[in-house]
């Protein structure tokens, strides 16, 4: 009995000496609750700027935990902040919660929409917001218990998927006093990132023509659809003559009303991306010329409605090193037998199986010089404030984002396990930032070093309003 008591006391003493280990154990005990929250947001599956239930759920959790909520940030109904504490340092953590159109999917390893054509969390943002919530509440409780000086702020950031919510929140001033910001994203691997993303500009190209009977009086019409198709064809020719790593993709969101009516309106929603924003500017000018040519050739008119522009992310060496050390303490994701079967079945649906099952158990080291192939509105934040980038294996190895496979993983126990890895890693990193002023100073020094001599200028005009209806179709 005496030996057991000594062991218990020793374990308690070790935990007191190692607050990180104690924090990890506490998060293990509370993980199921936040897993349930992620599942609810997965079921809501709300698209950008329409995430009313998802934002309300996160706000209710934060308010119950003792945070002060600021709503309607930047005139966006689903944008909010939640703040605890006062004074310096001010440490922020960002949480997203928007879904993607058309990616409704059950938690099965074969294609099975929950509702045909409905949105789904094919990028795992249900996990993203929930993990950031989990980390924020954990750190708030630790701050309260230890009377820790400083300010903790959760940023509820809507419409990451092409709506640019973070830029408008930043312009509203809610980031002005922040010292460092923590960001993360679901992935098929674990690690701190030194990669940069792709800069992006997106717009809706709206063509206006003249309607007529397509059979009896085609000569009287001017086809807006012809203008759109010529624009698309010009862009296809352009692809051969753009710099490496350029990405251009579009969908036709309106092609006309009926085949026997010459379309007087058509619309293309287009994204263009490149690792460098100044290089992308030149590509964008050529895309605009393609649209002008399409309109000129068909005697129609084109209007360009800018939707979004995001900078490539600016890595932070100091924060990447800090996150890496904490992730190695946390460890990766281990599958149960059932999860292993699910993973193996999902992999059979993938064209690329080069990343092996088992890699999700490892922590990948931050590698300098790797180029990411996605875009995010967190990029703009990273050019204004020191920002950490974290990835966690919420998807089966090899599963890409924006797929039904990713949506299936995001609603499953596999997704929730990766979410907990992210939450723990971010919480431990925030603990370091609150308790070690040098860690904050190093993050700022890394930020200044990376940004030195490079101009940041958003391509979204200062008077541009949030595109709250960008997912709507005319």
C-alpha positions in Angstrom: 0.0 0.0 0.0 2.8 2.3 0.9 4.6 1.6 -2.4 1.4 2.4 -4.4 1.0 5.7 -2.5 4.6 6.6 -3.2 4.2 5.9 -6.9 1.0 8.0 -7.0 2.7 10.9 -5.3 5.7 10.6 -7.6 3.5 10.7 -10.6 1.7 13.7 -9.3 5.0 15.5 -8.7 6.2 14.7 -12.2 3.0 16.1 -13.7 3.4 19.2 -11.6 7.0 19.6 -12.9 5.9 18.9 -16.5 2.8 21.1 -17.2 2.8 19.9 -20.8 2.4 16.3 -19.9 -0.4 17.2 -17.5 -2.1 19.3 -20.3 -1.9 16.3 -22.7 -3.5 14.0 -20.2 -6.3 16.5 -19.5 -7.0 16.9 -23.2 -7.2 13.1 -23.6 -9.9 13.1 -21.0 -11.9 15.9 -22.7 -11.4 14.9 -26.4 -14.7 13.1 -26.9 -16.7 16.4 -26.3 -14.8 18.2 -29.0 -15.0 15.3 -31.3 -18.8 15.5 -30.9 -18.6 19.2 -31.8 -16.7 18.5 -34.9 -19.2 15.9 -35.9 -22.1 18.3 -35.5 -20.4 20.9 -37.7 -19.7 18.1 -40.2 -23.4 17.4 -40.2 -24.3 21.1 -40.6 -22.0 21.3 -43.7 -22.7 25.0 -44.3 -20.9 26.9 -47.1 -19.0 30.2 -46.9 -20.7 33.1 -45.2 -23.7 30.9 -44.5 -22.2 29.0 -41.5 -24.8 30.2 -39.0 -25.3 27.0 -37.0 -21.6 26.2 -37.0 -20.6 29.7 -35.8 -23.3 29.7 -33.2 -22.1 26.3 -31.8 -18.5 27.5 -31.5 -19.6 30.8 -29.9 -21.8 29.0 -27.4 -18.9 26.8 -26.3 -16.5 29.7 -26.0 -19.0 31.9 -24.1 -19.6 29.0 -21.7 -15.9 28.7 -21.1 -15.6 32.3 -20.1 -14.6 34.1 -23.3 -16.0 37.5 -24.3 -17.5 37.3 -27.7 -17.4 40.0 -30.4 -19.9 39.2 -33.2 -20.5 40.4 -36.8 -16.8 41.3 -37.3 -16.2 43.3 -40.5 -19.9 43.2 -41.2 -19.9 39.4 -41.6 -22.6 37.7 -39.7 -20.6 34.5 -39.1 -17.3 36.2 -38.3 -16.4 36.6 -34.6 -13.7 36.8 -32.0 -13.6 35.3 -28.5 -11.2 36.8 -26.0 -9.9 35.9 -22.6 -7.5 37.6 -20.3 -5.7 41.0 -20.7 -2.3 42.4 -21.4 0.6 41.0 -23.3 1.4 38.8 -25.0 -1.7 38.5 -27.2 -1.8 35.1 -28.8 -4.4 34.3 -31.4 -5.6 31.0 -32.8 -7.8 30.8 -35.9 -10.7 28.4 -36.6 -12.5 27.8 -39.8 -15.9 26.0 -40.3 -17.1 26.3 -43.9 -17.9 23.3 -46.2 -17.6 22.9 -49.9 -20.4 22.6 -52.5 -21.3 19.2 -53.9 -19.2 17.1 -51.5 -21.8 15.6 -49.3 -20.6 12.2 -48.2 -21.3 9.6 -45.5 -18.5 8.1 -43.4 -18.1 5.1 -45.8 -15.1 4.1 -48.0 -17.2 4.3 -51.1 -19.0 7.2 -52.7 -22.3 7.7 -50.8 -23.7 11.2 -50.5 -25.7 12.0 -47.4 -27.8 14.3 -49.6 -27.2 14.3 -53.4 -25.6 17.5 -54.5 -25.4 19.0 -51.0 -22.3 20.6 -49.4 -19.8 18.5 -47.5 -16.7 19.0 -45.4 -14.2 17.8 -48.1 -11.5 20.0 -46.6 -12.1 19.0 -43.0 -13.0 22.5 -41.7 -15.4 20.9 -39.2 -12.2 19.5 -37.6 -10.3 22.7 -38.0 -12.6 24.9 -36.0 -13.2 22.3 -33.4 -9.5 21.6 -32.8 -8.8 25.3 -32.4 -11.7 25.6 -30.0 -10.3 22.6 -28.0 -6.8 24.2 -27.8 -8.2 27.6 -26.9 -10.4 26.3 -24.0 -7.6 24.2 -22.7 -5.2 27.2 -22.6 -7.9 29.4 -21.1 -8.4 26.9 -18.2 -4.6 26.7 -17.7 -4.3 30.5 -17.7 -7.1 30.8 -15.1 -5.6 28.1 -12.9 -2.1 29.6 -13.0 -3.1 33.3 -13.1 -1.2 33.7 -16.3 -0.9 37.2 -17.7 -1.7 37.8 -21.3 -4.6 37.7 -23.8 -5.9 34.7 -25.6 -8.1 35.3 -28.7 -10.0 32.8 -30.9 -10.8 34.0 -34.4 -13.9 32.5 -35.9 -13.0 32.9 -39.6 -15.7 32.1 -42.2 -15.6 31.5 -45.9 -11.9 30.4 -46.2 -12.9 28.4 -49.3 -12.7 31.3 -51.7 -14.5 34.0 -49.7 -11.5 35.6 -48.0 -13.1 36.1 -44.6 -9.8 36.6 -42.8 -8.9 39.6 -44.9 -12.1 41.5 -44.0 -11.7 40.6 -40.3 -8.1 41.9 -40.4 -9.3 45.1 -42.0 -11.8 45.5 -39.2 -8.9 45.7 -36.8 -9.3 42.6 -34.7 -5.8 41.4 -35.3 -4.1 44.7 -34.7 -2.7 43.9 -31.2 -1.8 40.3 -31.8 1.8 39.1 -31.2 1.6 35.7 -32.9 -1.2 33.7 -34.6 -1.6 29.9 -34.7 -3.1 28.3 -37.7 -3.6 24.7 -38.8 -5.1 22.6 -41.5 -6.4 19.0 -41.9 -4.0 16.9 -44.0 -2.8 13.3 -44.5 0.3 13.9 -42.5 1.5 15.6 -39.3 4.0 18.4 -39.1 5.0 22.0 -38.7 5.2 23.7 -42.1 7.8 25.9 -43.7 6.0 25.6 -47.1 4.4 28.6 -48.8 1.1 28.3 -50.5 0.0 29.7 -53.9 -1.2 33.3 -54.2 -4.6 33.5 -55.7 -7.0 35.9 -57.4 -10.6 34.9 -58.3 -13.4 36.6 -60.1 -16.8 36.0 -61.7 -16.7 36.9 -65.4 -20.2 38.1 -66.4 -21.0 38.3 -70.1 -24.1 40.2 -71.4 -25.5 39.6 -74.9 -28.8 40.0 -76.7 -31.5 37.3 -76.7 -33.2 36.0 -79.8 -34.8 32.9 -81.2 -31.9 30.6 -81.9 -33.6 29.0 -84.9 -35.8 31.7 -86.5 -33.7 34.8 -85.9 -30.2 33.8 -84.7 -28.7 36.8 -86.6 -30.6 39.1 -84.2 -28.9 37.6 -81.1 -25.5 38.1 -79.5 -24.5 35.1 -77.5 -23.1 35.7 -74.1 -22.3 31.9 -74.0 -20.2 32.2 -77.1 -18.3 35.0 -75.4 -17.7 32.8 -72.4 -16.6 29.8 -74.5 -14.2 31.9 -76.5 -12.8 33.3 -73.3 -12.3 29.8 -72.0 -10.6 28.7 -75.3 -8.2 31.7 -75.1 -7.3 30.7 -71.6 -6.6 27.1 -72.7 -4.1 28.5 -75.3 -2.7 30.8 -72.6 -1.8 27.8 -70.4 1.2 26.9 -72.7 2.7 30.3 -72.1 2.5 30.9 -68.3 5.3 30.4 -65.7 5.7 27.0 -63.9 3.4 26.3 -60.9 0.6 28.5 -62.4 -2.8 27.1 -61.9 -6.0 28.3 -63.7 -9.4 26.7 -63.2 -12.9 27.7 -63.7 -16.6 26.5 -63.8 -19.5 27.8 -65.9 -22.0 29.0 -63.3 -24.6 30.2 -65.9 -24.7 29.0 -69.5 -28.0 30.3 -70.6 -31.7 29.5 -70.1 -32.6 27.1 -72.9 -31.0 25.8 -76.2 -33.5 27.6 -78.4 -32.8 31.0 -76.9 -29.6 32.9 -77.7 -28.1 33.4 -74.2 -28.1 37.0 -73.1 -26.2 36.2 -69.9 -23.5 33.8 -69.0 -21.0 33.6 -66.1 -17.7 31.9 -65.4 -16.2 31.6 -61.9 -12.4 31.5 -62.3 -9.4 31.1 -60.0 -5.8 31.8 -61.0 -2.8 30.9 -58.7 1.0 31.2 -58.6 3.6 31.1 -55.8 4.4 34.9 -56.4 1.7 37.5 -56.2 3.6 40.0 -58.5 4.0 37.2 -61.1 0.3 36.4 -60.7 -0.6 40.0 -61.4 0.9 39.7 -64.9 -1.0 36.4 -65.5 -4.2 38.0 -64.3 -3.8 40.8 -66.8 -3.6 38.3 -69.6 -6.7 36.5 -68.4 -8.5 39.8 -68.4 -7.4 40.2 -72.0 -8.9 36.8 -72.8 -12.2 37.9 -71.5 -12.1 41.2 -73.4 -11.3 39.3 -76.6 -14.2 36.9 -76.1 -16.6 39.8 -75.6 -15.2 41.8 -78.6 -15.4 38.8 -80.9 -19.1 38.2 -80.1 -20.2 41.8 -79.9 -21.1 41.3 -76.2 -20.1 43.0 -73.0 -18.1 41.6 -70.1 -18.0 42.7 -66.4 -15.5 41.3 -64.0 -16.6 40.9 -60.4 -13.6 40.4 -58.1 -14.4 37.8 -55.5 -11.2 37.1 -53.6 -7.4 37.4 -53.5 -5.1 35.7 -51.1 -1.4 36.0 -50.6 0.9 33.0 -50.5 1.7 32.1 -46.9 4.9 33.5 -45.3 6.7 30.7 -43.3 8.0 31.4 -39.8 11.2 29.5 -38.9 11.0 30.0 -35.1 7.3 29.0 -34.8 7.9 26.0 -37.0 10.7 24.8 -34.8 8.5 25.3 -31.7 5.5 23.5 -33.2 7.8 20.6 -34.4 9.1 20.0 -30.9 5.6 20.0 -29.4 4.2 17.7 -32.1 6.9 15.2 -31.3 5.9 15.2 -27.7 2.2 14.6 -28.8 2.9 12.0 -31.4 0.9 11.0 -34.5 -2.3 9.0 -35.2 -2.6 5.3 -34.6 -5.4 3.4 -36.2 -7.6 0.7 -34.6 -8.3 -2.5 -36.5 -11.5 -1.1 -37.8 -9.9 2.2 -38.8 -7.2 0.2 -40.6 -9.8 -1.6 -42.7 -11.5 1.7 -43.5 -8.2 3.2 -44.5 -7.3 0.3 -46.8 -10.7 0.5 -48.4 -10.4 4.2 -49.0 -7.0 3.8 -50.6 -8.4 1.5 -53.2 -10.3 4.4 -54.6 -7.2 6.6 -54.9 -5.1 7.0 -58.1 -2.0 7.8 -56.0 -1.1 5.4 -53.2 2.5 6.4 -52.7 2.0 7.6 -49.2 1.7 4.5 -47.1 -0.7 3.7 -44.3 1.4 4.0 -41.2 2.9 7.4 -42.2 0.1 9.1 -40.2 1.9 7.8 -37.0 5.0 9.9 -37.8 5.8 13.6 -37.4 7.2 15.0 -40.6 10.1 17.5 -40.2 9.7 21.1 -41.5 11.5 21.2 -44.8 12.6 24.5 -46.3 11.8 25.3 -49.9 8.8 23.0 -50.5 6.1 24.6 -52.5 2.5 24.1 -51.5 -0.2 23.8 -54.2 -3.3 25.2 -52.4 -4.3 28.7 -51.4 -5.7 30.1 -48.2 -6.8 33.5 -46.8 -4.4 32.8 -43.9 -1.7 33.9 -46.3 -2.6 37.5 -45.9 -2.5 37.1 -42.1 1.0 35.6 -42.3 2.3 38.7 -44.1 1.0 40.9 -41.3 1.7 39.0 -38.2 4.0 36.0 -37.2 2.0 32.9 -37.9 2.6 29.2 -37.2 1.4 26.6 -39.7 0.4 23.2 -38.4 -0.8 20.1 -40.3 -2.4 17.0 -38.7 -3.3 13.6 -40.3 -7.0 13.8 -40.3 -7.2 12.1 -43.7 -6.1 8.6 -44.6 -2.6 8.8 -46.2 -2.9 9.7 -49.8 -6.3 11.3 -49.6 -6.3 14.8 -51.1 -8.5 17.6 -49.9 -11.7 18.7 -51.7 -12.7 15.1 -52.3 -15.5 12.8 -51.1 -12.8 10.7 -49.5 -11.7 13.6 -47.4 -15.3 14.3 -46.4 -15.7 10.7 -45.3 -12.5 10.9 -43.2 -13.5 14.3 -41.7 -16.7 12.8 -40.2 -15.0 9.6 -38.9 -12.9 8.7 -35.9 -9.8 8.9 -38.0 -10.5 12.6 -38.6 -11.2 13.2 -34.9 -7.9 11.5 -33.9 -6.0 13.9 -36.2 -8.0 16.8 -34.8 -6.8 15.9 -31.3 -3.2 15.8 -32.4 -3.6 19.3 -33.8 -5.4 20.6 -30.7 -2.7 19.3 -28.4 0.2 20.5 -30.5 -1.3 24.0 -30.7 -2.1 24.1 -27.0 1.5 23.2 -26.1 2.8 25.8 -28.5 0.6 28.5 -27.0 1.8 27.5 -23.5 5.3 28.2 -24.7 4.4 31.5 -26.1 2.6 32.6 -22.9 5.4 31.5 -20.6 8.5 32.4 -22.6 8.8 36.0 -23.9 11.8 35.0 -25.9 9.7 32.6 -28.0 7.5 35.5 -29.0 10.5 37.7 -29.7 12.0 34.9 -31.9 8.8 34.6 -33.8 8.8 38.3 -34.5 12.4 38.2 -35.6 11.7 35.3 -38.0 8.8 37.2 -39.4 10.9 40.4 -40.0 13.7 38.3 -41.6 11.3 36.6 -44.1 9.4 39.7 -45.0 12.4 42.0 -45.3 12.5 43.9 -48.6 9.2 42.4 -49.9 6.1 44.5 -50.3 2.7 43.2 -49.1 -0.3 44.8 -50.8 -3.6 43.1 -50.9 -5.2 42.9 -54.4 -8.6 43.4 -52.9 -9.4 47.1 -52.9 -9.8 48.7 -49.5 -13.4 49.6 -50.1 -14.4 46.1 -51.3 -17.2 44.5 -49.3 -17.2 40.9 -48.2 -18.8 38.8 -51.0 -21.5 37.4 -48.7 -23.3 35.9 -51.7 -20.4 34.5 -53.6 -21.8 31.0 -53.5 -25.1 32.0 -54.9 -25.9 31.5 -58.6 -27.7 34.1 -60.7 
